[in-house]
Amino acid sequence: MAKTLKSLPFFALFFILILVANWEMMPVEGKLCEKASQTWSGKCGNTGHCDNQCKKWEDARNGACHVRDGNWKCFCYFNCPLDKHN
């Protein structure tokens, strides 16, 4: 029993270190930045197709059709660059 009590602080410390390591490695969702698709041509009438093209051809997180300047366009959404001043 005494041996078990001596190793208890070691296991507690080990457990806390595992929790801290997992907490620091959790992905952080940043803001999304919108950019007109560089590979889409013509009117964007199907958001699903725009989404697929943005993901496969432009490595975007997603894509969607939106009206800009009176025209339907495909827009891709990327993770915004991290602000180095914060």
C-alpha positions as CSV (number, residue, x, y, z in Angstrom):
1,M,0.0,0.0,0.0
2,A,2.8,2.4,0.8
3,K,4.4,1.8,-2.6
4,T,1.1,2.7,-4.3
5,L,0.9,6.0,-2.3
6,K,4.4,7.0,-3.3
7,S,3.7,6.5,-7.0
8,L,0.4,8.5,-6.8
9,P,2.0,11.9,-7.2
10,F,3.9,10.7,-10.3
11,F,0.7,9.4,-12.0
12,A,-1.1,12.6,-11.1
13,L,1.6,14.7,-12.6
14,F,1.8,12.5,-15.6
15,F,-2.0,12.8,-16.1
16,I,-1.9,16.6,-15.8
17,L,0.9,16.8,-18.4
18,I,-1.1,14.7,-20.8
19,L,-4.1,17.1,-20.3
20,V,-2.0,20.2,-20.9
21,A,-0.4,18.7,-24.0
22,N,-3.7,17.8,-25.5
23,W,-5.2,21.2,-24.7
24,E,-2.3,23.1,-26.4
25,M,-2.6,20.9,-29.5
26,M,-6.3,21.5,-30.1
27,P,-7.0,23.1,-33.5
28,V,-8.1,26.7,-33.4
29,E,-10.8,27.8,-35.8
30,G,-9.8,31.1,-37.3
31,K,-11.8,33.6,-39.3
32,L,-12.7,32.8,-42.9
33,C,-11.7,35.1,-45.7
34,E,-13.8,35.3,-48.9
35,K,-12.1,35.4,-52.3
36,A,-13.7,35.2,-55.7
37,S,-12.9,31.9,-57.3
38,Q,-9.9,31.9,-59.6
39,T,-11.0,28.8,-61.5
40,W,-14.8,29.3,-61.9
41,S,-16.1,30.8,-65.1
42,G,-19.6,32.1,-65.9
43,K,-22.7,32.5,-63.7
44,C,-22.6,30.5,-60.5
45,G,-26.0,28.8,-60.2
46,N,-25.2,25.8,-58.0
47,T,-23.5,26.3,-54.6
48,G,-22.7,22.6,-54.4
49,H,-20.6,22.7,-57.6
50,C,-18.9,25.9,-56.4
51,D,-18.1,24.3,-53.1
52,N,-16.6,21.2,-54.7
53,Q,-14.5,23.3,-57.1
54,C,-13.2,25.6,-54.4
55,K,-12.2,22.6,-52.2
56,K,-10.7,20.5,-55.0
57,W,-9.1,23.0,-57.3
58,E,-8.3,25.9,-54.9
59,D,-7.7,24.2,-51.6
60,A,-10.4,26.3,-49.9
61,R,-12.4,25.3,-46.8
62,N,-15.6,25.7,-48.8
63,G,-17.3,27.8,-51.5
64,A,-20.7,29.3,-52.3
65,C,-22.5,31.3,-54.9
66,H,-23.3,34.9,-54.1
67,V,-24.5,38.0,-56.0
68,R,-21.9,40.7,-56.4
69,D,-22.3,43.7,-58.6
70,G,-25.6,42.2,-60.0
71,N,-23.9,38.9,-61.0
72,W,-23.9,35.4,-59.5
73,K,-20.3,34.5,-58.7
74,C,-18.5,31.6,-57.0
75,F,-16.6,32.6,-53.9
76,C,-14.1,30.5,-52.0
77,Y,-13.5,30.7,-48.3
78,F,-10.0,30.3,-46.8
79,N,-8.6,30.5,-43.3
80,C,-7.5,34.1,-42.9
81,P,-3.8,34.7,-42.4
82,L,-2.8,35.1,-38.8
83,D,-2.3,38.7,-37.7
84,K,1.4,38.8,-36.6
85,H,0.8,41.9,-34.5
86,N,-1.6,40.2,-32.0
